[in-house]
Amino acid sequence: MNYTIIGAGAIGGVVGVALHEAGHSVTLVEANPDHRAAIARDGLQISGFRESTTRLKVIAPEDLQPGQERVLLAVKAPHTNAAIDLLKGKLAEDGFIVSLQNGLNEYALAEAFGAHRVIGAYLTFGGFIEAPGKIRYAGEGSFRVGEVDGTISPRVEELAAHLRSLQACEVTDNIFGYLWAKMVVGAVYYGTAVLDRDVLDIYADPDAIRLLSSAAREGAEIARLNDVRLVDVDGFSPDAFADDDPARIAASWDAQRAYWGGHTGGVGRTGVWRDLAVHHRKTECSEHVGAITRRRGNHPTPTLDRIAQCVAEIEAGTRTVGWENLAFLA
């Protein structure tokens, strides 16, 4: 099959290599000229959980031609609108787009191209670009794909089968349940990122747990307002917070402690924290936390609003990462 992958970062690159090795025709579309040139010259080098150097076709966005059959979208959420503009008029008659992104970008894609042309994906694996042409792959995680209307179609079954060339991949009839649950957990992580302590230390503080529980509750309530059937993520149950169920809330935090204590290779802080405190660069908060709050209607989300404000001020340089931000968030 012919696959076009928009964005040759960690997700797009690793998936592209796996599909290529499985015998599919893969074209990477990459905007960064240095990364694109390195891939064209030396091949795409994967290290970490997977080791390979693969020659793949790579083009600039402006060279993308009409007639695209299967497009995997792997750009960061703030670049979704640019990708939509790029893909207008470029899909084949039966072509479709699969969002491999973080966020709730399937809504915008369905509005632009029609729900019948969009497949959602929930994934928890990742990595990062070490240097132009070089990707560090962190290893396997959860992987599910599903039609946005909840049907189990032949094309989504076929897509999942192809993606299993990378790792286990399941088909779901509730892709938005997974995507929203991931955003609720993500909102919690944005809250931890502004506090400048290891996640486990933050989870040990009662005031922080109350604050983060409030963020989870608001996110879960907004999901329900949007008729989403939330699922549990690695033992973390967003529904528990919306239901104000103390036992399940406690179990959710225990699951998070187990996750951070045993499944992160010794890494104690999120990538969002590294973006803010180390790299001093913008995060995707406006498209992650913002994706929730933009669909809240008249429902108040004071905790999520303050988390978004705090992140924005750190990005702008008017606030620093630190424990004192807990009082502001609360």
N, C-alpha and C positions, 0 to 999 in steps of 0.2 A: 504494500500500500504506500501511498505518497503522504508523508507528513511534513508540514511546515511548522516550525517552532519559532514563535516570536519572542525573542529574548534568550540569549545563550549564557545566562548566569548559571548558578548552581543547579536549580531545578531543571531548566530547559536543557542545559548541557548534559546532565546525567541521564535524563530521559531520552534525549536525542541519541546518545551513544548506545543505550540499551536497544532502542528501536532499530538503529542501524545494524547492530550486531545480530539482530533477529532477522535481518534480510529486507527490511523496509527501506524505502527511499526517503531520506531525511534532508531537509534544507533548513539551516539555521538563519534567522534574520536578526542581525545584531547591529545596534546603533553606535556602539562605542568603537571608533575606528582602530584603536590600539588592540583591543580584544579581538576584533574581527580579523585584523591583519595577522596576528599571532596564530589564530586558528587556521587561516588559509595557508600560512607559511609552514608551520610546524605540526599541525594537527591539534585537536583538543586533548589536553592531558588531564586525566582524572587521577587523583591520589586519595589516600585514606582508606575508606571501607572497600573501595574498588580501585584497581590500578590498571590504567590503560592509556594508550595514545591512539587517537582515531582520526582519520582523515574524513572530514565532513564538508559538504558544500555549505558555504556561508556567504550571505549577501547583505548588502545595505538595505534599509527599509525602502528607499526610493526605487530599488530594483525589483521589488515584489510585483509579480505579474498576476493578471486575472486568472480565474479558473482553479482557485485553491480548494482542495477537497477536504482535507483534515488539518485544521489549524489548532495547535496547542499554544495557548497564550500564557507566557511565563515571565511577563514584565511585572514590576512592582505596581501595587494598586494605584498610586497617583498617576501612572502612565497609561491607565486603561483608556481614557478618552482619546489620547493620541493613537493608541492601537486601534480603536474603533474607527477613527478617521482614516487610518492606513488601510483598513480592511474593507471599507465601503466600496462596493463594486468589484471586489476581488474574489468573492466566494464563488465556487462552482454552483450549478443549479441545485445540487444535492449536498453542497458543502456544509460543514458545521464547525463550530468553535468550541474548544474545551478550555475552561479556565483552570489553570494550575496555580492560581494566585492565592495569596492570603486576602481575606476580605469578603465582601458580599457583591463582588463585581458581576455575578451572573444577572442581577437585576438590570444593570446598565446594558449589558450585552443583549439580553432578551428584548429590551426596549428598542435597541438600535437595529437588531437583525431579525427579531422574532424568536419566541421561545423554542420553536421547532428547530432552530439552528444552534442551540446552545446546550452544552453538557457541562455540569458542574463537577468539581473534583475536590475531595477532602484528603489532605496529605499532611503527615507530620515528619517526613524526612527532610533533609536539607543539607546545607553546606555553604561555602562561600568561595569567591574568586580570590585566589592567592596572588595572582599576577596575570597579566594578559595571556590568554590561552591556557591558563592553569586553574583547575577547580579542585577544591578540597571537598570530598563527599563524606558526610558525617555518619552515614549508615542508614539502614532501613527503619521504617516507621509504619504507621497506619496509612492505608491507601484505599480510597473508595471513589467510585464515579457513579453519576446518576443523572438521568434526564431531569430538567427543572420542573417538569409537570408531573413527576413521580412515576411515570410509566417505565416498564422494563422492556426496552426496545432491542431488536437485533443489533443495531449499531452500537449501543452501549455495551452489550455483551461482547461484541467483537473488539471494541476498544479496550475493555478490561483484559481480554485475552492477550492483546498485543502488549499492554503495559506490564503484564506479568513477566515480560522479558527482563524487567528491572527487579521486581519484587512482587510479593503477593498483593493482589488488587481485587477488591470485591465490588459488586454492583449493589446499589442501594436504591430503594424507592423513596428515600427521605433525605436527599442530599442537603436540603436547606436545614434540616435538623442538625446535621453534622457541622455545617458551615457556621450557623449561629452559635452553636455550643463552643466552637473554636474561638469565635469572637468574644464570647463571654470570658473564657479563660484568658484570652489575649488582653482584655481590659484589665483583668487582675494583674497581668504581667507589666502592663504600662504603669500601674500603680506602684509596683515594686521597683520599677526602674528609676524612679525619681528619688529614691530614699538612700541610695549609696550604701547598702548593706547586702550581704549574701541573702538569697531568697529564704533559706532555712532560718536565718536569724530574724528576718522580718516575720516569718510565720510563727515564730516563738513569742512575738509581742502581742498581747491582747488588744491593745488599741489599733495596731495595724490590721489584725484579723477582723476586727469590727468594721474598719474602713473598707477593706477588700471584700468583705461579705456584702456590704452595701452596694459596691460596684457590681458584684455578681448578681445580686437581686435585681437591680435596675435593668441590667442587660437581659436577664431571663424574662422579666416582665414585658419588655419591649418585644422580645421574640414571640411571646404568647399573643400580644396585641396584633402581630403580623401572621397569626394562625400557623406558627411553626411548632412542630412536635420535636422538642429538644431531646437530645440523646446525651448519655454520659460520655465524658472524654477522659480516658485513663483513670477511671474511678471518681472523677469530679462530676458532680451532678448539678447542673444549673437549675433544674427544677426544684431541687431541695431548698434553694435560696428563695425562689418565688413562692414556695409553699411554706416558708418559715418553719422548716422541719429540723429541729436542733440535732437529732441523731444523725440524719443524713448530711447535714451541714458539717458536723464534726467528722464524719466519715470522709467527706470530700476533702477536707483539709488534711486528714491523715493520708489520703491517697496522694495529695500533692507533696507532702513531706517525704513519702516513700519514693515518689518519682524523682525529686530533686536530690534525695539522699543516695539513690542507687542506680539511676539510669542516665546520668548526664556526664559520665566520664570525669567527674571531679570539678566540672564547671558549675560555679555557684550563682552565676548571675545571667540575666537574659541578654540576648543580642540587642534588645532595645536599650538596655543600660549601657552597653558598649558604644552604641551609636551616640548616646547623649554625653556620657562621661569621658570616653576615650577618644572617639573619632570626631566629636563635636559636629555631627551632621544631622540633617533632618531625618525623622523617622516616618513611618507610615501611619502615625496616630490619627491624622485627619481623615484617613480612609479606612481605619479599623474601628476605633472608638466612634469616629464620626459616622461610620456606616450604620452603627446602632442608633445613635441619637437623631440622625436625620429621618428615621422611620418611627419616631416616638409619638407623633401626633401631639396631643396636649398632655401626655404623661410626663411628669417631672423626672429629670435625671440629674439631680444636683451633684452626686458623687462623680459620675462620668464626666459631667461638664467641668468639674474642677480638675480631674485628672488630665483632660484634654487641654485645659488652660495652663496647667503646670508644665506639661510637656512643651507646649508652644512657647512659653516664656523661657524655658531652658534652651530651646532651639534658637530663640532670638537673642540669647545672651543676657537677658534681664533677670534671670534666676539661675541658681546653681543646683546641681544634684546634691541632695543632703537630707539627713534625717529630719531636719526642721520642716521639710515640706509636708510631713505627716499632719502637723497642726493645721496647715493651710487646707489640705485635702479633707480633713475632718470638719 
